[in-house]
Amino acid sequence: MNLIKPKKLKNGDTIAIIAPSGPVDFDKVINGKNYFESLGYKVKLGSNIQKSDRYLAGTDKERLEDLHWAFSDPEIDCIICARGGYGAIRLIDKIDYNLIKKNPKIFCGYSDITALSAMFLKNSGLITFSSPMVKGDFQPENLDKFTISNFWKTLFNNEITIIPNEPEFYNKKDAQGLIFGGNLATITSLCGIDFIPDEKFLFFAEDLNEPVYKIDKYFRQLINIKKFKKNISALILGDFLDVDNDEYLEKLFCEIAQELNIPVIKNYPISHSKKKATIPIGGKGIIKNGVIQISYR
């Protein structure tokens, strides 16, 4: 895969805030804008960011318009999504991937935004970032020290180290490969189209409010894809919040480690909770004793 590495963020760069998925409280968008501007960045807002259409932040046309604008505007250096929710998958067959390839930017978001990151990597080769978003993470009353520090450190540097909190090994081995993954349910919603990297990858996953049988189903859908089963070289587990049965979840992770005979490691700070690491999707990763070193520029 011919990867496109985004430039490092610099002080005074211009950040665009867009909403490709669910509708956003505009007051929270302004809070995020004010936060970035207080650090010296210039901020532009998508022209449709206040729109709402059912459970979407505007029609597909409006959300796509803001996405294309953010990549095509030469003044914009970094794109940060306002929130997840639902809606990104409705855009993936309409996106101009050549536009993105010709105008690479730092692109940030997680949860439903996983669908865009996966397709940008597959169709444009762009390295993006699974990262905090405006609504939940860049509000004055909700700034988590680890999350914010890790976010800026990742955007300013060439590599990042991800260390699990009290790692649990289901199969303790070292591995290397492309960093790929994100929100498990969102990744699985892409099944049926070509979204899986053609090379070996370290797959990271997190989710929330999903019963264990659905988590089992999501993993099984992926493992049933020959390319996924062939190319996955490790499973990196973040938080699976509010599951219905922790015992069943542990058993599922053990089964996956045994079936695939790959390292499966739990307790990385990859999450829908306040504490989350910024992960370069498409970066080159190496796992040694559970520590992940990722280079991405």
C-alpha positions in Angstrom: 0.0 0.0 0.0 1.3 3.5 -0.9 0.7 5.4 2.3 0.3 9.2 2.4 1.7 10.6 5.6 0.1 13.8 6.8 2.3 16.7 7.8 3.0 17.5 11.4 0.7 20.0 13.1 2.3 23.4 13.7 1.5 26.2 16.0 -0.9 28.6 14.3 -2.2 26.1 11.8 -5.9 26.1 10.7 -8.3 23.5 12.1 -11.6 22.7 10.4 -14.5 21.3 12.5 -17.0 19.2 10.6 -19.9 16.9 11.5 -20.0 13.9 9.1 -22.2 11.8 11.3 -24.7 12.7 14.0 -26.1 16.2 14.8 -24.2 18.4 17.2 -25.1 21.0 19.8 -23.7 24.1 18.3 -22.8 25.6 21.7 -20.4 22.6 22.1 -18.9 23.3 18.7 -18.3 26.9 19.7 -16.7 25.7 23.0 -14.3 23.5 21.0 -13.6 26.4 18.6 -12.8 28.7 21.5 -10.5 26.0 23.1 -8.5 25.6 19.9 -8.3 29.3 19.3 -7.0 29.8 22.9 -4.0 27.7 22.0 -3.3 29.9 19.0 -4.9 27.9 16.2 -7.2 29.4 13.6 -10.5 27.6 13.2 -13.0 27.2 10.4 -16.4 25.6 10.7 -18.2 23.6 8.0 -21.0 25.6 6.5 -23.5 22.9 7.3 -22.4 22.1 10.8 -25.6 23.4 12.3 -27.8 21.3 10.1 -29.9 18.4 11.4 -31.8 15.7 9.5 -33.4 13.1 11.7 -30.4 11.4 13.5 -27.9 13.0 11.0 -26.0 16.3 11.0 -27.7 17.3 7.8 -28.4 15.5 4.5 -25.8 13.2 2.9 -25.2 16.0 0.4 -24.6 18.6 3.1 -22.3 16.4 5.2 -20.4 15.3 2.1 -20.1 19.0 1.0 -18.4 19.9 4.3 -16.1 16.9 4.1 -14.9 17.7 0.6 -14.6 21.4 1.5 -12.3 20.6 4.4 -9.9 18.6 2.2 -10.0 21.0 -0.7 -9.5 24.3 1.2 -5.7 25.0 1.0 -5.8 27.0 4.2 -6.9 24.0 6.3 -4.2 21.8 7.9 -6.2 19.6 10.3 -9.8 18.3 10.3 -11.4 17.4 13.6 -14.8 15.8 13.6 -17.4 17.2 16.0 -18.8 13.8 17.1 -19.7 10.3 16.0 -23.2 8.8 16.3 -24.3 7.5 12.9 -24.0 8.6 9.3 -20.5 8.2 8.0 -21.2 4.9 6.3 -23.9 6.7 4.2 -21.1 8.8 2.6 -18.4 6.2 1.7 -19.7 5.5 -1.8 -20.0 9.2 -2.6 -16.6 10.4 -1.4 -14.1 11.7 -3.9 -11.1 9.7 -2.8 -8.8 11.3 -5.4 -9.5 14.7 -3.9 -8.4 13.4 -0.5 -5.3 11.7 -2.0 -4.3 15.0 -3.7 -5.0 17.1 -0.6 -3.9 15.1 2.4 -4.7 16.6 5.8 -4.6 15.5 9.4 -8.0 13.9 9.9 -9.2 13.1 13.4 -12.2 11.2 15.0 -13.3 7.9 16.4 -16.5 5.9 16.9 -18.6 6.2 13.8 -15.8 8.2 12.1 -13.9 4.8 12.0 -15.8 4.1 8.7 -14.2 7.2 7.1 -10.7 6.4 8.4 -10.9 2.9 7.1 -12.0 3.9 3.7 -9.5 6.8 3.4 -6.7 4.3 4.2 -8.0 1.8 1.7 -8.9 4.1 -1.2 -6.5 7.1 -0.7 -3.7 5.6 1.4 -4.1 8.4 3.9 -2.9 7.9 7.5 -5.6 9.3 9.8 -6.0 9.4 13.6 -8.4 7.7 15.9 -8.7 10.5 18.3 -10.8 12.6 20.7 -13.6 14.8 19.1 -15.0 18.2 19.8 -18.3 17.4 21.5 -17.1 14.9 24.1 -13.4 15.7 24.6 -12.7 19.3 23.9 -15.2 20.9 26.2 -13.9 23.1 29.1 -15.5 21.0 31.8 -14.4 17.7 30.2 -10.7 18.0 29.4 -8.9 14.8 30.4 -5.2 15.4 31.0 -4.0 12.1 29.4 -6.3 12.4 26.4 -5.4 16.0 25.6 -1.7 15.5 26.2 -1.5 12.4 24.0 -3.6 14.0 21.2 -1.2 17.0 20.8 1.9 14.9 21.3 0.7 12.5 18.5 -0.1 15.3 16.0 3.2 17.0 16.6 5.5 14.0 16.4 6.7 11.2 14.1 6.0 8.2 16.4 4.0 7.3 19.5 4.2 4.6 22.2 1.0 3.0 23.4 1.2 1.3 26.7 -1.6 -0.8 28.2 -2.8 -0.3 31.7 -2.0 -3.5 33.5 -1.9 -5.6 30.3 -3.7 -8.9 30.1 -2.2 -11.4 27.6 -4.3 -14.0 26.0 -1.5 -15.1 23.8 1.8 -13.4 24.6 3.8 -12.9 21.4 5.5 -10.0 19.6 4.1 -8.8 16.3 4.3 -6.1 13.7 2.2 -4.6 10.9 0.0 -1.7 9.8 -2.2 -0.2 12.5 -5.8 -0.8 11.6 -9.2 -0.8 13.4 -11.3 1.4 15.6 -14.9 1.0 16.8 -15.7 -2.7 16.3 -19.4 -2.3 15.3 -18.5 0.4 12.8 -15.7 -1.6 11.2 -18.1 -4.6 10.9 -20.7 -2.4 9.2 -18.3 -2.2 6.3 -18.4 -6.0 5.6 -19.5 -6.6 2.0 -17.1 -4.0 0.5 -13.4 -3.9 0.1 -12.0 -2.2 3.2 -9.4 -4.6 4.6 -5.6 -3.8 4.1 -3.8 -6.0 1.7 -0.8 -6.3 4.1 -0.3 -7.6 7.7 -2.0 -5.4 10.3 -2.3 -5.0 14.0 -6.1 -4.7 14.6 -7.3 -2.5 17.5 -10.9 -2.6 18.7 -13.2 -1.0 21.2 -16.9 -0.6 21.7 -19.7 0.2 24.2 -23.2 -0.8 25.1 -22.9 -4.1 23.1 -23.9 -7.5 24.6 -21.2 -10.1 24.4 -23.1 -12.2 21.8 -23.0 -9.2 19.4 -19.3 -8.6 20.1 -18.8 -12.3 19.3 -20.9 -11.8 16.1 -18.8 -8.8 15.0 -15.5 -10.6 15.4 -16.9 -13.7 13.7 -18.0 -11.6 10.7 -14.5 -10.3 10.3 -12.8 -13.6 10.9 -15.0 -15.2 8.3 -13.4 -12.9 5.7 -10.3 -14.7 4.3 -8.2 -11.6 3.9 -8.9 -10.5 7.5 -8.0 -13.9 8.9 -4.9 -14.1 6.8 -3.6 -10.6 7.4 -4.3 -9.9 11.1 -1.1 -10.4 13.1 -2.3 -9.2 16.5 -5.5 -8.1 18.3 -5.2 -5.0 20.5 -8.2 -4.6 22.8 -9.3 -1.3 24.2 -12.4 -0.8 26.4 -15.6 -2.7 25.9 -17.8 -0.6 28.1 -21.1 -1.7 29.7 -21.1 -5.3 28.5 -23.6 -7.7 29.9 -21.2 -10.5 31.0 -17.5 -10.0 31.7 -16.9 -13.7 32.0 -18.3 -14.4 28.6 -16.2 -11.6 27.1 -13.0 -13.1 28.6 -13.9 -16.5 27.2 -14.4 -14.9 23.7 -11.0 -13.2 23.7 -9.4 -16.5 24.8 -11.1 -18.3 21.9 -9.9 -15.8 19.4 -6.3 -16.0 20.6 -6.4 -19.8 20.3 -8.1 -19.9 17.0 -6.0 -17.4 15.2 -2.8 -18.1 17.2 -1.9 -14.4 17.3 -1.1 -12.2 20.3 -4.2 -10.8 21.9 -3.6 -8.1 24.5 -6.2 -6.3 26.6 -6.4 -2.9 28.5 -5.1 -0.4 26.1 -6.4 3.2 26.5 -8.6 3.0 23.5 -12.1 3.9 24.5 -15.4 5.8 24.4 -14.5 6.9 28.0 -12.8 10.2 28.8 -9.3 8.6 28.8 -8.3 7.7 25.2 -5.1 7.6 23.3 -4.7 9.0 19.7 -3.9 6.1 17.4 -2.4 6.6 13.9 -4.5 4.4 11.5 -2.1 3.3 8.8 1.0 3.8 10.9 3.6 1.1 11.1 3.4 -0.7 14.4 5.6 -3.1 16.4 4.4 -4.9 19.6 7.1 -6.0 22.1 5.9 -7.3 25.5 2.6 -5.5 25.0 4.1 -2.1 24.3 3.2 -0.7 20.8 5.6 1.6 19.0 3.9 3.3 16.0 5.7 5.4 13.4 3.6 7.4 11.0 5.6 10.1 9.4 
